[in-house]
Amino acid sequence: MLNEDLGTQMQIYLALCDAYKVEIAENVESAMYLLRKTKPEVLLLDYNLDQFTANGKTGIDFIKKVKKKYTDLKVMMIMDNNDQVQIQEHGADEVLYKPIRNKNLILNVKKLAGATA
């Protein structure tokens, strides 16, 4: 999971930790390291990453980079707005809107993890 909001990180971790191994990346570099090391089935990614938006980029730019190298990786984008079509055109397999409802989070992760099996 790459999400800079600590409250959202904790919510996602607590909702998923009983059923899944959840790794939290502190930044883009640690996310890339964890992708290489753990080879996850699903990546949860916040659309608004401060370290990207400062350079005029978004989570879409990170998805493009990751999907080139990890073609089987399923990506769930977490976002505030309703730009789902654009997001999915750029490689997100699922979109989850804030505020996050744990039931929707769990169902979507389960669906994505099952799609890679």
N, C-alpha and C positions, 0 to 999 in steps of 0.2 A: 504494500500500500504506500502510495506517495501522496500525502495530504498534509499541508502545512498547518492546518488548524488542529490544535491539540485536543479540543473537545470532540471534534469529528473523528479524529484518530482513536480516541478512547472508546467512543460509541461503537465504531466499526469493530475494533478489537474485541470488546466485550460481547458483541452480538455474534461474532464468528469463531472465537477462540476455542469453544468446546468441540466444534465439528471440523475445524480447519487449522492448519499451522499458519499463523498470521505473522508476517514480517513487516516492520515499519521502517521505511526509508526516510531519513532526515532531509535528504536533498537529492537532486538529480544524480549526482555522482554515486551516492550510496545506493540509489535505486538500480543503477546500472550494475554495480557490484553484486547486489542481491540477485538480480536477474541471472547473472553468470553463475553465481554460486548455488542458488537454490532451484533454478529452472521452474518457476511456479506455473500453475495452470491458468491462473487469473491474476490480473493486475488491476487494482483499484487506483484510479488517478483523478486528482482534482483538476478541473479545467483551468482554474486560476492559480497558477504557481507563481508566487512573487518573484522568484529568481528568474523566471521566464518572462513574465509580464514587464519586468524592468527593462528588458531588451526588446520589447514589442512582440513577444511570442506568447503562446498559450500551451495548454496541455496537448493540443493538436500537434504541435511541433515535436513534442516528446513522443507521442504515439507514432508519428511517421518514422522517427529514428528507431524506436524499439521494434516496430513491425517489420522493418527491413531485415533486422537481424534475427528476430524471434517470430517467425511467420505463424507458428501454431498458438502463440500466446493469445489468450482472450483478454480484452481490455474493457473494463467498466469505467466510464467517465462519470465523475460526480460533479454536478454543476448547479448553478442558480437559475439560469435562463432556459428558454425553450427552444434552443437551436439544435434540436436532435438530428435533423436531416443532415446538416453540415457535419456534425460530429461523426455520425456513422459513415458518411462518405469518406472520412479520413482515417478510418480504421477502428473506431470504437465499436465493440460488439454489443454493448448495452449502455444505456444512459440512466443514471439515478439522480433524481432531482432533490435538492435540499428544500425543506428539512427532510432528513433521511428517516424513513420508517423502517425499523428493524425487520419487520416481516417482509417488506419488499427487498431489502438488502439480502436477506438470507435466501429468498426464492431466486433472485437473480444470480447470486453467486452459485447456488446449487445448479441452476440451469447452465451457466457457463462452464462450470467444472465438469458437468456431465457431458457437455458437447465436446470436450477434449478427450474423453475416454474412448 
